[in-house]
Amino acid sequence: MKEPKLILVGAGPGDPDLISVKGMKALQSADVVLYDALAHPDLLKYAENAECFFVGKKVGVCQFKQEDIHELIVKYAHAKGTVVRLKGGDPYIFGRGHEELLYAEKYGVKVEVVPGISSCYSVPELQQIPLTRRGINESFWVVTGTTRNHELSEDIRMAVHSSATVVVLMGMRKLAQIVELYQEAGRGNTPIGIIQNGSWDSEKVGLGRMNTILEIVEDKQLSSPAIIVIGEVVTLHPEYQS
């Protein structure tokens, strides 16, 4: 019998070349791979000896509840050996990786973590938008657009009044509310960028200001999955036009 083991692997923002060497080696050692919607399918070629199962969630579609994924991890770890949980971005940045770790350990499964490149900073960076820039800002915030109760995060309401760069993940459904908050605070001229499918071949970008971004999103037909970047650093994008 093989030792039951879970390896939480961050797949990076999308481009399969952005997975770590350690993540690639974990896939090569896997007996079972449970992969997310945002993990590039080309990564599965490293898991030649593994059974691979899609357990991802997409907007409007939740085929697997988190509790179901927990049970699959434990089931396959005890039945097969090494389970790789391949998660988009980094397992611990809005990825629920720590919840999976605690559940697996509770049932006698050894756990390892392989960090991944998070989309929150890499996707803007690939678009030449630095999240921090001397003389412009002193920090950046990473916020979920939608809480577990499907409400707009209260942290965004606080971020409106900060000079920090604000990166919103899973926020496209709340974009109109975010725009309204900035306008109500007298910050309708704040630069904003929307990057859909960052680092994938299908990447699309919309650049503007709070007062114009909803029209830009409609014109360019931008949708989830997308990263929202808010702040003066957006104007550093080579194609930004004020």
LOBAGU-842152 format. One record per residue (C-alpha): residue in three letters; x, y, z. Coordinates in nm, 4 decimals. Layout:
% residues N
{residuo=ala&u=X&v=Y&w=Z};
...
END
This chain:
% residues 242
{residuo=met&u=0.0000&v=0.0000&w=0.0000};
{residuo=lys&u=0.1229&v=0.3467&w=-0.0894};
{residuo=glu&u=0.1323&v=0.6182&w=0.1738};
{residuo=pro&u=-0.1737&v=0.8459&w=0.1360};
{residuo=lys&u=-0.0446&v=1.1854&w=0.0330};
{residuo=leu&u=-0.1824&v=1.5147&w=-0.0960};
{residuo=ile&u=0.0290&v=1.7696&w=-0.2840};
{residuo=leu&u=-0.1342&v=2.1091&w=-0.3282};
{residuo=val&u=0.0169&v=2.2546&w=-0.6455};
{residuo=gly&u=-0.0247&v=2.6080&w=-0.7739};
{residuo=ala&u=-0.0598&v=2.5938&w=-1.1530};
{residuo=gly&u=0.0102&v=2.9635&w=-1.2064};
{residuo=pro&u=-0.2067&v=3.2160&w=-1.3939};
{residuo=gly&u=-0.2638&v=3.0064&w=-1.7058};
{residuo=asp&u=0.0440&v=2.9896&w=-1.9267};
{residuo=pro&u=0.1642&v=2.6302&w=-1.8692};
{residuo=asp&u=0.5281&v=2.7426&w=-1.8778};
{residuo=leu&u=0.4694&v=2.9394&w=-1.5577};
{residuo=ile&u=0.4334&v=2.6343&w=-1.3338};
{residuo=ser&u=0.7302&v=2.5728&w=-1.1041};
{residuo=val&u=0.9773&v=2.2900&w=-1.1561};
{residuo=lys&u=0.8667&v=2.1468&w=-0.8223};
{residuo=gly&u=0.5047&v=2.1573&w=-0.9380};
{residuo=met&u=0.5973&v=1.9750&w=-1.2571};
{residuo=lys&u=0.7796&v=1.7064&w=-1.0571};
{residuo=ala&u=0.4760&v=1.6663&w=-0.8326};
{residuo=leu&u=0.2583&v=1.5976&w=-1.1371};
{residuo=gln&u=0.5097&v=1.3408&w=-1.2596};
{residuo=ser&u=0.4866&v=1.1599&w=-0.9251};
{residuo=ala&u=0.1066&v=1.1684&w=-0.9044};
{residuo=asp&u=-0.1234&v=0.8681&w=-0.8962};
{residuo=val&u=-0.4315&v=1.0925&w=-0.9213};
{residuo=val&u=-0.4706&v=1.4553&w=-1.0302};
{residuo=leu&u=-0.7729&v=1.6649&w=-0.9350};
{residuo=tyr&u=-0.7530&v=1.9822&w=-1.1448};
{residuo=asp&u=-0.9365&v=2.3132&w=-1.1595};
{residuo=ala&u=-1.0893&v=2.5057&w=-1.4487};
{residuo=leu&u=-0.8091&v=2.7654&w=-1.4410};
{residuo=ala&u=-0.5280&v=2.5084&w=-1.4632};
{residuo=his&u=-0.4044&v=2.4820&w=-1.8214};
{residuo=pro&u=-0.4860&v=2.1376&w=-1.9678};
{residuo=asp&u=-0.1347&v=2.1099&w=-2.1167};
{residuo=leu&u=-0.0026&v=2.0603&w=-1.7629};
{residuo=leu&u=-0.1678&v=1.7202&w=-1.7487};
{residuo=lys&u=0.0916&v=1.5854&w=-1.9932};
{residuo=tyr&u=0.3347&v=1.5748&w=-1.6998};
{residuo=ala&u=0.0988&v=1.3376&w=-1.5179};
{residuo=glu&u=0.1505&v=1.0475&w=-1.7579};
{residuo=asn&u=0.1009&v=0.7801&w=-1.4921};
{residuo=ala&u=-0.1953&v=0.9404&w=-1.3182};
{residuo=glu&u=-0.5713&v=0.9312&w=-1.3434};
{residuo=cys&u=-0.6897&v=1.2877&w=-1.4008};
{residuo=phe&u=-1.0274&v=1.4247&w=-1.2923};
{residuo=phe&u=-1.1752&v=1.7703&w=-1.3509};
{residuo=val&u=-1.3244&v=1.9169&w=-1.0328};
{residuo=gly&u=-1.3298&v=2.2837&w=-1.1294};
{residuo=lys&u=-1.5889&v=2.5520&w=-1.0813};
{residuo=lys&u=-1.6909&v=2.8003&w=-1.3503};
{residuo=val&u=-1.9139&v=3.1057&w=-1.3392};
{residuo=gly&u=-2.2712&v=2.9826&w=-1.3011};
{residuo=val&u=-2.1628&v=2.6178&w=-1.2905};
{residuo=cys&u=-2.0685&v=2.4384&w=-0.9677};
{residuo=gln&u=-2.0574&v=2.0693&w=-1.0498};
{residuo=phe&u=-1.8422&v=1.9900&w=-0.7479};
{residuo=lys&u=-1.9042&v=2.1410&w=-0.4071};
{residuo=gln&u=-1.5986&v=2.2012&w=-0.1927};
{residuo=glu&u=-1.7111&v=1.9260&w=0.0436};
{residuo=asp&u=-1.7197&v=1.6825&w=-0.2506};
{residuo=ile&u=-1.3625&v=1.7740&w=-0.3421};
{residuo=his&u=-1.2506&v=1.7174&w=0.0167};
{residuo=glu&u=-1.3987&v=1.3680&w=0.0100};
{residuo=leu&u=-1.2412&v=1.2860&w=-0.3264};
{residuo=ile&u=-0.8985&v=1.3881&w=-0.1989};
{residuo=val&u=-0.9203&v=1.1542&w=0.0991};
{residuo=lys&u=-1.0791&v=0.8728&w=-0.1017};
{residuo=tyr&u=-0.8127&v=0.8697&w=-0.3727};
{residuo=ala&u=-0.5219&v=0.9290&w=-0.1347};
{residuo=his&u=-0.6106&v=0.6161&w=0.0648};
{residuo=ala&u=-0.6983&v=0.4107&w=-0.2441};
{residuo=lys&u=-0.4244&v=0.5204&w=-0.4863};
{residuo=gly&u=-0.1435&v=0.7001&w=-0.3009};
{residuo=thr&u=-0.0323&v=1.0466&w=-0.4143};
{residuo=val&u=-0.3048&v=1.2937&w=-0.5066};
{residuo=val&u=-0.2053&v=1.6207&w=-0.6726};
{residuo=arg&u=-0.4601&v=1.8959&w=-0.6297};
{residuo=leu&u=-0.3795&v=2.1246&w=-0.9235};
{residuo=lys&u=-0.5172&v=2.4711&w=-0.8545};
{residuo=gly&u=-0.5047&v=2.7855&w=-1.0668};
{residuo=gly&u=-0.2714&v=3.0560&w=-0.9401};
{residuo=asp&u=-0.1565&v=2.9869&w=-0.5857};
{residuo=pro&u=-0.3387&v=2.7358&w=-0.3610};
{residuo=tyr&u=-0.3668&v=2.9782&w=-0.0689};
{residuo=ile&u=-0.4776&v=3.2978&w=-0.2465};
{residuo=phe&u=-0.8565&v=3.2604&w=-0.2617};
{residuo=gly&u=-0.7913&v=2.8998&w=-0.3581};
{residuo=arg&u=-0.9227&v=2.7219&w=-0.0465};
{residuo=gly&u=-0.6031&v=2.5197&w=-0.0325};
{residuo=his&u=-0.5715&v=2.5494&w=0.3436};
{residuo=glu&u=-0.9219&v=2.4083&w=0.3892};
{residuo=glu&u=-0.8210&v=2.1071&w=0.1819};
{residuo=leu&u=-0.4998&v=2.0662&w=0.3807};
{residuo=leu&u=-0.6833&v=2.0601&w=0.7145};
{residuo=tyr&u=-0.9449&v=1.8145&w=0.5897};
{residuo=ala&u=-0.6851&v=1.5780&w=0.4446};
{residuo=glu&u=-0.4706&v=1.5817&w=0.7593};
{residuo=lys&u=-0.7770&v=1.5049&w=0.9707};
{residuo=tyr&u=-0.8088&v=1.1750&w=0.7816};
{residuo=gly&u=-0.4445&v=1.0729&w=0.8037};
{residuo=val&u=-0.3256&v=1.2102&w=0.4692};
{residuo=lys&u=0.0203&v=1.3646&w=0.4592};
{residuo=val&u=0.0186&v=1.7050&w=0.2882};
{residuo=glu&u=0.2775&v=1.9070&w=0.0946};
{residuo=val&u=0.2316&v=2.2514&w=-0.0583};
{residuo=val&u=0.3906&v=2.3758&w=-0.3803};
{residuo=pro&u=0.3272&v=2.7502&w=-0.4144};
{residuo=gly&u=0.2201&v=2.8882&w=-0.7486};
{residuo=ile&u=0.2521&v=3.2205&w=-0.9297};
{residuo=ser&u=-0.0622&v=3.4119&w=-0.8394};
{residuo=ser&u=-0.2647&v=3.5840&w=-1.1084};
{residuo=cys&u=-0.3138&v=3.8821&w=-0.8765};
{residuo=tyr&u=0.0321&v=4.0187&w=-0.9511};
{residuo=ser&u=0.1558&v=3.8200&w=-1.2515};
{residuo=val&u=-0.1308&v=3.9039&w=-1.4881};
{residuo=pro&u=-0.0915&v=4.2824&w=-1.4431};
{residuo=glu&u=0.2862&v=4.2408&w=-1.4616};
{residuo=leu&u=0.2633&v=4.0606&w=-1.7953};
{residuo=gln&u=0.0660&v=4.3621&w=-1.9188};
{residuo=gln&u=0.3465&v=4.5921&w=-1.7980};
{residuo=ile&u=0.1368&v=4.7234&w=-1.5095};
{residuo=pro&u=0.3473&v=4.7290&w=-1.1911};
{residuo=leu&u=0.1386&v=4.6977&w=-0.8756};
{residuo=thr&u=0.3848&v=4.9222&w=-0.6943};
{residuo=arg&u=0.5779&v=5.2128&w=-0.8380};
{residuo=arg&u=0.7957&v=5.4599&w=-0.6516};
{residuo=gly&u=0.6299&v=5.7985&w=-0.6369};
{residuo=ile&u=0.2837&v=5.6628&w=-0.7204};
{residuo=asn&u=0.1775&v=5.4237&w=-0.4439};
{residuo=glu&u=0.3089&v=5.2560&w=-0.1331};
{residuo=ser&u=0.1080&v=4.9335&w=-0.1220};
{residuo=phe&u=-0.1344&v=4.7105&w=-0.3040};
{residuo=trp&u=-0.4479&v=4.5335&w=-0.1886};
{residuo=val&u=-0.5781&v=4.2034&w=-0.3205};
{residuo=val&u=-0.9492&v=4.1655&w=-0.2599};
{residuo=thr&u=-1.2133&v=3.9139&w=-0.3557};
{residuo=gly&u=-1.4983&v=4.0767&w=-0.5411};
{residuo=thr&u=-1.7598&v=3.8390&w=-0.4068};
{residuo=thr&u=-1.7817&v=3.6977&w=-0.0550};
{residuo=arg&u=-1.9099&v=3.3515&w=0.0378};
{residuo=asn&u=-2.2538&v=3.5116&w=0.0753};
{residuo=his&u=-2.2298&v=3.6464&w=-0.2812};
{residuo=glu&u=-2.2081&v=4.0047&w=-0.1546};
{residuo=leu&u=-1.9567&v=4.2721&w=-0.2469};
{residuo=ser&u=-1.6608&v=4.2612&w=-0.0082};
{residuo=glu&u=-1.6617&v=4.5378&w=0.2539};
{residuo=asp&u=-1.2855&v=4.5650&w=0.2025};
{residuo=ile&u=-1.3497&v=4.7221&w=-0.1377};
{residuo=arg&u=-1.5511&v=4.9965&w=0.0317};
{residuo=met&u=-1.2430&v=5.0761&w=0.2419};
{residuo=ala&u=-1.0054&v=5.0451&w=-0.0537};
{residuo=val&u=-1.1939&v=5.3182&w=-0.2392};
{residuo=his&u=-1.0429&v=5.5725&w=-0.0027};
{residuo=ser&u=-0.6843&v=5.4439&w=-0.0302};
{residuo=ser&u=-0.4051&v=5.5444&w=-0.2671};
{residuo=ala&u=-0.3043&v=5.1762&w=-0.2869};
{residuo=thr&u=-0.3341&v=4.9764&w=-0.6053};
{residuo=val&u=-0.6417&v=4.7566&w=-0.5691};
{residuo=val&u=-0.6564&v=4.4175&w=-0.7420};
{residuo=val&u=-0.9968&v=4.2524&w=-0.7430};
{residuo=leu&u=-1.0298&v=3.8809&w=-0.8127};
{residuo=met&u=-1.3645&v=3.7261&w=-0.9019};
{residuo=gly&u=-1.5152&v=4.0712&w=-0.9298};
{residuo=met&u=-1.6650&v=4.1062&w=-1.2772};
{residuo=arg&u=-2.0200&v=4.0422&w=-1.1564};
{residuo=lys&u=-1.9748&v=4.3245&w=-0.9072};
{residuo=leu&u=-1.8044&v=4.5696&w=-1.1448};
{residuo=ala&u=-2.1022&v=4.8047&w=-1.1682};
{residuo=gln&u=-2.1190&v=4.8230&w=-0.7873};
{residuo=ile&u=-1.7458&v=4.8901&w=-0.7657};
{residuo=val&u=-1.7756&v=5.1706&w=-1.0214};
{residuo=glu&u=-2.0647&v=5.3203&w=-0.8252};
{residuo=leu&u=-1.8619&v=5.3207&w=-0.5022};
{residuo=tyr&u=-1.5760&v=5.5099&w=-0.6657};
{residuo=gln&u=-1.8116&v=5.7582&w=-0.8267};
{residuo=glu&u=-1.9932&v=5.8216&w=-0.4989};
{residuo=ala&u=-1.6549&v=5.8917&w=-0.3367};
{residuo=gly&u=-1.5746&v=6.1468&w=-0.6069};
{residuo=arg&u=-1.3166&v=5.9192&w=-0.7676};
{residuo=gly&u=-1.4809&v=5.8499&w=-1.1004};
{residuo=asn&u=-1.1597&v=5.9516&w=-1.2787};
{residuo=thr&u=-0.9608&v=5.6668&w=-1.1177};
{residuo=pro&u=-0.7763&v=5.4528&w=-1.3782};
{residuo=ile&u=-0.8888&v=5.0910&w=-1.4094};
{residuo=gly&u=-0.7822&v=4.7948&w=-1.6186};
{residuo=ile&u=-0.9639&v=4.4679&w=-1.6882};
{residuo=ile&u=-0.7547&v=4.1694&w=-1.7973};
{residuo=gln&u=-0.9511&v=3.8633&w=-1.9079};
{residuo=asn&u=-0.7839&v=3.5209&w=-1.9390};
{residuo=gly&u=-0.4493&v=3.6647&w=-1.8344};
{residuo=ser&u=-0.1453&v=3.4841&w=-1.9845};
{residuo=trp&u=-0.3688&v=3.2603&w=-2.2009};
{residuo=asp&u=-0.3760&v=3.2843&w=-2.5813};
{residuo=ser&u=-0.7299&v=3.4233&w=-2.5482};
{residuo=glu&u=-0.6223&v=3.7171&w=-2.3292};
{residuo=lys&u=-0.8213&v=4.0413&w=-2.3703};
{residuo=val&u=-0.7611&v=4.3805&w=-2.2091};
{residuo=gly&u=-0.9739&v=4.6874&w=-2.1453};
{residuo=leu&u=-0.8247&v=5.0116&w=-2.0104};
{residuo=gly&u=-1.0045&v=5.3230&w=-1.8960};
{residuo=arg&u=-1.1370&v=5.5082&w=-1.5941};
{residuo=met&u=-1.4201&v=5.4342&w=-1.3557};
{residuo=asn&u=-1.6496&v=5.6676&w=-1.5491};
{residuo=thr&u=-1.5858&v=5.4848&w=-1.8783};
{residuo=ile&u=-1.4993&v=5.1254&w=-1.7942};
{residuo=leu&u=-1.8509&v=4.9794&w=-1.8134};
{residuo=glu&u=-1.8827&v=5.0987&w=-2.1737};
{residuo=ile&u=-1.5363&v=4.9603&w=-2.2523};
{residuo=val&u=-1.6251&v=4.6219&w=-2.1029};
{residuo=glu&u=-1.9399&v=4.6077&w=-2.3134};
{residuo=asp&u=-1.7594&v=4.7188&w=-2.6290};
{residuo=lys&u=-1.4788&v=4.4646&w=-2.5867};
{residuo=gln&u=-1.7143&v=4.1972&w=-2.4505};
{residuo=leu&u=-1.4986&v=4.1329&w=-2.1453};
{residuo=ser&u=-1.6159&v=3.8766&w=-1.8922};
{residuo=ser&u=-1.4954&v=3.6308&w=-1.6289};
{residuo=pro&u=-1.2381&v=3.5057&w=-1.5545};
{residuo=ala&u=-1.0726&v=3.8445&w=-1.5288};
{residuo=ile&u=-0.8501&v=4.0496&w=-1.3031};
{residuo=ile&u=-0.9555&v=4.4050&w=-1.2158};
{residuo=val&u=-0.6685&v=4.6474&w=-1.1469};
{residuo=ile&u=-0.7529&v=4.9875&w=-0.9989};
{residuo=gly&u=-0.5173&v=5.2792&w=-0.9411};
{residuo=glu&u=-0.2736&v=5.5218&w=-1.1014};
{residuo=val&u=-0.0309&v=5.2427&w=-1.1949};
{residuo=val&u=-0.2768&v=5.1373&w=-1.4670};
{residuo=thr&u=-0.1748&v=5.4469&w=-1.6647};
{residuo=leu&u=0.1729&v=5.2952&w=-1.7018};
{residuo=his&u=0.0345&v=5.0368&w=-1.9453};
{residuo=pro&u=0.1936&v=5.1138&w=-2.2856};
{residuo=glu&u=-0.1485&v=5.1398&w=-2.4538};
{residuo=tyr&u=-0.3228&v=5.3445&w=-2.1875};
{residuo=gln&u=-0.4854&v=5.6621&w=-2.3168};
{residuo=ser&u=-0.6208&v=5.9171&w=-2.0735};
END
